[in-house]
């Protein structure tokens, strides 16, 4: 005896060896696999072109970069990075040829950017990459900039941009007592500390070498008054406040 789920009468051969529902389900599954594979191939092709443009090598030479330990999340973030890179280049008027960057700079940048879930911070990686690949830029593509960016949050970026944009003062010192709302020009605010979260963010900027704290009479230091370092200025101009051409 044959059950309905194990075989179905067929006018040509008498019996089918596989039920129709199972065949249909197999076909649907095959189609879904094909769709997924097609999307993966399209994404790899798009990323391959992006990597080739950034590093200046052949697609075969760079094929492993896009496949090395990538998750779906990281690939999605890489595709967003590529899109924002092109948009920022247009914003800066950079529509010509690009300058390849060294792998020791570009690979850590793309790896870090692919793990960054904050769109605003990821845009800074795209700006840094646009600066590095600009053949007319005098800014050296420093790996230190990538390391700094990895250690910063939105508040630190806001603060260092505000320090960079502060009005010229004697010795280029910036009083932070009223940060992040505005710069203070009142001498009475010279020793006033900002809020706790801003103070911690400023000390983090000190830690990565972007600002220097002022000395105190007791031999200590304070972030109530800070100075932008040369490294901090170069970082801002490369990734945060990129000047238009």
N, C-alpha and C positions, 0 to 999 in steps of 0.2 A: 504493500500500500504506500502510496506517495502522499505526503502532506502538502498543503497549499504553499507552505513557506519553503519547501525543499525543491520542488520542481513544478513547472507549469506546462500544460499541454501545448504542443506546437504543431500546426497543420503540416509542416514540411518534414520534420524529423521525429515527431511523436512526442518528444519531451525536450525541454530546455534544461540544461544542467545548472543554470543560475537564475534565481528569481529576478524579475523585472525591477522591483524596488531596490534591490542591492546594486544592480547595474546602474540605476539612476543615481544613487548615493555616491557610488564610486566616480561617476562622471562629474558630479558636482564637486567632489573633493579634488579631483584632478584639475578642474578649472580654477578653483581657488588657489591651489598650489602654483599654477601657471601665472595667475595674476600677481601673487606675492613675489614670485621669482622675477617677473617682469619689472615690478616696482623697484626691487633690489638692484637689478641691472641698470635701470634708469638713474637711480640715485648714485650708484658707483660711477657711472659714466660722467655724471655732472660733477661729482667730487673729484674725479680724475682730472678733468679739465681745469678745475680750480687749483688742485695741487700742482699740476704741470705749470700753470701760469705763475704761481707763487715761487716755486723752487727752480724753475727753468730746466727741468729734466723731462725725459720721455715718460709717457704713461706707464710703460712696462717697468721702468726703473722705480716708479713711485707707487706701483699698484698696491704694495703691502701696507702703505701708510693708512689708507682708508679702511682696511680690513683688520687691522691689529687691535684686537680686544674691543671692537666697537659694539656698543649696545644700540638698540633702536633710539634711545634717548640721545646718546652722543651723536649719532648720525643726524638726527633732526636738528640738534644745536649747531652742528657743523654746516648744515645747509643754510641755517639762518645767518651764521657768520659770513658765509660766502655772499649771500644776498646783501647784507648790510655793508660789507666791504665794497661792493660795486656801487651801492647808493652813496656811500660816504665819498668815494672817489669822484663821483659826479658833483656832489656838494662842494668839494674842494677844487673843482675844475681840472681834475686829473684824468683826462680822457686819452692820453697818449700811451706809449709803451710802458711796461712795468719793469722794475729792476728786481731780478731774482734775489732771494735772501738765502742765507746759509741754513742748512738743516738744523744746526744746533740752536738757532734762534726760532725758526719757523715751526718746527715740530713741537717744542714745549709750548709755544703760543697757541697753536691750534688745539693741542691736548687740553690746556687749561681752559680755553674758551669753550670747548665742547662740554666741560663739566660745570660751567657757570650758568646758573639758572636765572640770574637777574639780567633782564634784557638791557638795562642801562649800563651795567658793568660789562656785558658782552660787547656792547657797542664800542667800549674803550679798546678792547682787543682789536676790533675791526679798524678803529682809527689808528692804533699803533701799527697795524699791518699796512694800512694805506700809506702812512708816513715812511715805513721801512722800504716799501716797494716803489716809492716815488724817486725816479732817477735824478730829479732836480733838488731833492732834499739834502741838506747838509747834516742832518741828524743821523748819527750812527745807530744802527739797529742793535741795541744792547739787550742781552738776555736778562740783565738786572731789571729792566723795565717790566718784563714778564713776571719775574719773581715779586716785584713790588706790587703789581696789579693783583696777583693772587692773594696777597696779604691785606688788601684793602676792601672795605665795605662801602656802601653808598655814602655814609656819613663822612668817612675819611676823604673820599673823592670831593665831596662838597666843600670840606674844610680847606683842603690844599688848593682847590681852585680859587676859593675866597682869599686865601693868603697870597696866592700868585697875583690876584687882581687888586690887592690892597693899594691904596694911595701911597706914593713915595713918602717915606718918613726918614728922619735921621737914623743912620746905620741900618736902614731897611728893616727895622723891627716892627712887628705887628702885635698889637694888644688883642687878646682873644676873650676878654671878660664878657663881651656881649655876643659872642659867637653862638649859633651860626646866623643870627638875624642880621647883624651888620658889624662893620668895623668900628672900633672905639677910638676916638681921638682925644678923649679926656684923660689927662695925666692921673686923675684920681683912680682910674681903672687899671693903672699899671700893674697892681698886685692883685686885682680881682680875678678869681678863678671862674672859669665857665662852669656849666652844669657838669655833673659827674660823667655822663655819657660822652659829652664833648671832650672833657679832659682825658678820658681813656683813649678816645680816638686820636687826640693830639699826641699822646705818648706813643701810640702805635706808629704814627708818622715819624716820630723821633726814632723809634726802633728800626724802621726801614731806611733811615738816612735821608728823609725828605725835608725835615725841618730840624732846627737846633733850638733847645730850650735856653732861656736866659738864666744866668747865674744869680744866686741869692747872696745876701750878706753873710749868711751862716755857712757858706761853702757848698750849698746844695744847688738845685736847679728847679725851675718852674716853667710850666707851659702857659702861664699867664701872659708872657711875652715870648714870642718865637721869631726865628729868622728862617727864611727859605734857603735851603742849601742849593749848591750848583746842581747836584743830582736831582733834587726835587724840582727845580726849574726845568731841567732837561726832560724829566718825566712828564711834567704837565704839558710842555710844548709838543711832545711826541704822541701823547695818548689822550689828554684831557682837553686842552685848549689849543687844538691844531689850527694855526693861522691859515686863512684863505689866501690863495695865490693872488 
